Amino acid sequence: MTNANTSEFLRVVDHAAAMNDRWLFLAAFCLLLVGGGIVIYWLVRQLEAVLAGHKLARDAQQAALTQIIATQNETALKLAVCIDRNTAALENCTLEVRRIRERT
């Protein structure tokens, strides 16, 4: 239709207007199906992107929790060693206090 003049264009439009409504319904239904398919495809892609983002966030959170737990375990071990040393030091202090009391 690159070389069509106005009268040919009007004739084609008149022919399309004279067609049965069934064809118009089928064309609109096909356009609706194609549009709906495109929208569903876009929504699925968005959902996949959101799920990928959540997976990355979950992996980062898991790594952070692992680090926190490791730090807590190290701190608990240091605290246990400190308590043992303090207990031994207090026992030594108790012995020294007893010796001082016995001398006086």
TAQUIDA-V453871 format. One record per backbone hydrogen bond with DSSP energy under -0.5 kcal/mol. NH is the residue of the N-H (numbers start at 1). CO is the residue of the C=O. E is the energy in kcal/mol with one decimal. If there is no record, write none. Layout:
nh=NH co=CO e=E
nh=NH co=CO e=E
This chain:
nh=4 co=1 e=-0.9
nh=9 co=5 e=-2.0
nh=10 co=6 e=-2.4
nh=11 co=7 e=-1.9
nh=12 co=8 e=-2.2
nh=13 co=9 e=-2.3
nh=14 co=10 e=-2.5
nh=15 co=11 e=-2.2
nh=16 co=12 e=-2.2
nh=17 co=13 e=-2.2
nh=18 co=14 e=-1.5
nh=19 co=15 e=-0.5
nh=19 co=16 e=-0.7
nh=23 co=20 e=-0.8
nh=24 co=20 e=-1.0
nh=25 co=21 e=-2.7
nh=26 co=22 e=-2.5
nh=27 co=23 e=-2.6
nh=28 co=24 e=-2.6
nh=29 co=25 e=-2.9
nh=30 co=26 e=-2.5
nh=31 co=27 e=-2.4
nh=32 co=28 e=-2.4
nh=33 co=29 e=-2.5
nh=34 co=30 e=-2.6
nh=35 co=31 e=-2.8
nh=36 co=32 e=-2.9
nh=37 co=33 e=-2.5
nh=38 co=34 e=-2.3
nh=39 co=35 e=-2.4
nh=40 co=36 e=-2.7
nh=41 co=37 e=-2.5
nh=42 co=38 e=-2.4
nh=43 co=39 e=-2.6
nh=44 co=40 e=-2.4
nh=45 co=41 e=-2.2
nh=46 co=42 e=-2.3
nh=47 co=43 e=-2.5
nh=48 co=44 e=-2.5
nh=49 co=45 e=-2.1
nh=50 co=46 e=-2.4
nh=51 co=47 e=-2.7
nh=52 co=48 e=-2.3
nh=53 co=49 e=-2.2
nh=54 co=50 e=-2.5
nh=55 co=51 e=-2.2
nh=56 co=52 e=-2.2
nh=57 co=53 e=-2.3
nh=58 co=54 e=-2.6
nh=59 co=55 e=-2.5
nh=60 co=56 e=-2.3
nh=61 co=57 e=-2.5
nh=62 co=58 e=-2.5
nh=63 co=59 e=-2.2
nh=64 co=60 e=-2.3
nh=65 co=61 e=-2.7
nh=66 co=62 e=-2.2
nh=67 co=63 e=-2.1
nh=68 co=64 e=-2.4
nh=69 co=65 e=-2.6
nh=70 co=66 e=-2.2
nh=71 co=67 e=-2.3
nh=72 co=68 e=-2.6
nh=73 co=69 e=-2.5
nh=74 co=70 e=-2.2
nh=75 co=71 e=-2.5
nh=76 co=72 e=-2.7
nh=77 co=73 e=-2.1
nh=78 co=74 e=-2.4
nh=79 co=75 e=-2.5
nh=80 co=76 e=-2.3
nh=81 co=77 e=-2.2
nh=82 co=78 e=-2.4
nh=83 co=79 e=-2.5
nh=84 co=80 e=-2.3
nh=85 co=81 e=-2.5
nh=86 co=82 e=-2.6
nh=87 co=83 e=-2.6
nh=88 co=84 e=-2.3
nh=89 co=85 e=-2.5
nh=90 co=86 e=-2.8
nh=91 co=87 e=-2.1
nh=92 co=88 e=-2.1
nh=93 co=89 e=-2.4
nh=94 co=90 e=-2.5
nh=95 co=91 e=-2.2
nh=96 co=92 e=-2.3
nh=97 co=93 e=-2.6
nh=98 co=94 e=-2.2
nh=99 co=95 e=-2.1
nh=100 co=96 e=-2.3
nh=101 co=97 e=-2.3
nh=102 co=98 e=-2.2
nh=103 co=99 e=-1.7
nh=104 co=100 e=-1.3
